[in-house]
Every structure is written in structure tokens, then in C-alpha cells.
């Protein structure tokens, strides 16, 4: 199994967490987003959207981090990251999709690059854009956790897809200088997760292509 990704890609980080939690090994094949390697003909041949991650399992090629984690859950169901049924499944997907669909897309590297290179916004304007959408999205996430979350992870004593999505988003927010004091529940979950070996192994700084 191969994982095409990038050390600082939060979507790649999500999949690395899932693999580490399940104890499934995958060969890391770095795709340097800063150098636009994702737009090479070879990579677009794997992923027409020119993004990461891409999981290659034999002849099976799969893109989109949440689809990959769902596939891993089916192939390697212990530990289960997406509950199989009922309200627990709905709550995990609600929070995960809030991060993956509401927060991440508007702050993706290609969006930020378009803002600067095509629309001509300044560094300060780009930073304001990033921090605005992170604050709005994390405020909604904090409220969801206050209503429905419990335990040291997002939903209980074991990590789920929600933690796989939330932790990389917090890492991005911290890297971009976003204020986190208004989100104590999120901060506590992030701190607990990052104290666990699987999350540490998946962290950007521990990847073969890491650049400070």
C-alpha cells in the first residue's frame, strides 16, 4: 500500500493518523505541493483533481481523505473510526464534514495561492481571510463538542474520524497564527490526541519529506 501525500497537507495528515491508529503500514511517497508536483502528468494520472492524498492499494487507486479512511475502516475495521450505525455515526460524520467541507476548502493552499497570485491580495489580507474562516469554523465545532462531545477525544474514550479531521485542522491553525483561546474543548482534545503515539507518528514533523 502506498500513500502519496505531503507532510504539511492536513488531508494527508488525516489519513496518516488513521493508518497509524489501525497499525497499517503504507509506503510514503511525497508530493511537494510547494513545487506544484501535484500538477505533474504522472500525479494527475492518479488524481485528476491534482491533490493529495492518494492511496494506492494494489490496482485500486483512491483519492479524497474521508473516502480513504472509510475504505480503511472496511478493510481494517479495528479500531473502527466511523461508527457503523445510529446517532454515534451521525455525530462523528457531522463534525468531520464540518471540518472537511466548511473549514478546510476555503483555506486550502491552492485557494490561498489564487487569492495572492490571481486576485492580488496582500499577505495581510490573506492572513485575515485564513483567520476569519478558521475562527468561524472552529466556533461551530466548539459548540457541537459542547453539546454532544464527551471524553478525552471528540466522542468518547476512543478516537474516531472526527479526531482524525480535527487535529490536523488545529495544527494548520496554529501554524498560521490563529488565536485558539476561545476554543478550550478543541484545545484539550488536540493536546490529548497529540500525546498519543499514533498521532505523534502521523505528525508533519515526523514525515520523511518534512521541511522546517
N, C-alpha and C positions, 0 to 999 in steps of 0.2 A: 504494500500500500504506500502510495506517495502523496505528499501534501505540498502543493505549490502555494506558497504564501509569502508574506513579508513580515519581518519582525515587528514593525510598528502598526501593522494593519489590525484594527480591532476585530474585524470579521475573522481573520486568520487566528487571532488570539482566542476567540470563542471556540473554534474547532480544536485548537491545541489543548485547551482546558478539558474539553470532552474526551479527547483521546487519552490524556493523562489520567483522568478520573477512572476511565474504563481499563487502563493498563494496556491499551492497544498501541503498538508501535507503528510509526509511519516515517518514511524517509522524507526529510525536509528538503525541498527544492526551492531555494529562494528566488523571488521575482522582485527585482529592485524597482519599486514604484517611483522613486525619486529620479531614476534614469529612464522612466517610461518603458521599462522592459515588458510590462503587461500589454503593450501595443505591438509587440513583435508578432510576425506572422505565425510563428510556432505557438505562442501563447494564445493568440486569438483562435487558432485552430482547436485548442482545448476549450476555451471560454469565449464565445462570441461577444460577450459584454466587456471583454478586456479588463477583467478584475480578478481579485483573489478573495477567498481561497478556491482552489480546485483540488478535489480528491480524485485520485486515480486508483481504483481497486481492480487490478487485472485489466479486463477490457471495458470496465464500467467507469465512466467519467462523470463526475457530478460537481456542479457549481452551487453557489448560494449556501452560506454558513448554516442557516437553520435547516435547510433540506439535508445537508451533510450530517448534521447532528441527529436528525430524525432517522436517517439511514443507519448511522452508527448504533442508535438505540435498537433498531430492528435486528442488526447483525450481532451486536454485543449488548444484550439487554441488562447486564449487571455492571454498575448500578444504573437503574433506569433514570434518565434525566427529564423525560417528558412523561408525566403520569398517563396511564393508559385510558382513564375514563373519568367522567364526573366533574365535579366542581374543581378538584385539585388540578386536573389537566387544563381547565379553562383559565384558572388563575395564573398558572405558570405561563401559558401562552399569551394571556393579556399583558403581563408585564414584559415578557420577552419581545413581543411585537411592538410594544410601546417604545422600547429602546431601538429595535432594529428598523422600524418603519417611521417613527416620528423624530427621533433624535439623530441617529447616525446619518441618514441620507443627506440632510442639508449641510452637514459638516464634513462630508467625505472629501478626501484630498482633491479629487477631480472637480468638485464643486468650488472649493476654495481657489484652486488654480484658475478656473474660469472667471471667478469674481475679479481676480487680480489681472490676469493676462488678457482677458477679453473686455471686461467691463471697466477695468482700470481703477478698482478701489484701492485705497491705501492700506498699508499694514495695519494701521489703527482701525480702519473700517472693517477689515477682515476679522480682526480680533473681536471687535464689537459684535459682528454677525455671529461668530462662533459662540461667544459667551452668552448672547441672548438666547439662542436656541437650546444650548445646554441647560441654562437656568430654567427655562420654561419646561423642558422635558423632564429634568430631574425633580422639579417641584411636583409634577404629576405623579412621577414614580414614588416619591416620598409619601405622598398622600395614599397611593394604593397600598404601599407597605404598611402604613399606619392603620389602615382599615382591615387588611387581610393577611399581612405578613406575620410570621411568628418564628421563634427560634433564632439560632445564630446565623442561619442562611436566610434567603428571601422567604422560603416557605418550609420551615421546619428544621429538623436535625440533619438533613442530608442535602447536598447541593442538587440543583436542578438546572434546566436550561435557562431559567431566569438569572441565576448566578453567573452562568457562562456568558450571558449577554451584558449583565450589569457591570461586572468587574472590568472588562476592557473599556467600557464607556467611561467609567470613573478614571481609569488610567489615562485615557485621552484628555479628559477634563483637567486633570492635574497637570499633565504635560503642557497644556495650553493656558495655564494660569487661571483657571476658573475658580471662583470662590466656592468652597464646599461647606462653609459653616452652617448654612441653612438646611442641610440635609444630614442630620445626625444618624438616622436609621441607615441610610445608604452608606455613610462613612463607617459605621460599625460592621455592616455586612462585608464591605470591602476589606477592612482590616482583618476580620476573621478568616475570610477566604484566602487572603494573601499570606496567612500564617500556615496554610496547609501545603504539603509538598507538591500536590498535583498542580495547584495554581502557581506555585513558585517555578516549577519546571516549565510551565507554559508561558511565563512572563517574557516580554520582549527582550530584556537584558540577558536572558539565558538562551537566546536563539543563535544559531551559527552565523547568521548574517547581521547580527547586532552591530550598530554603529552609534556611538555616543553623540 
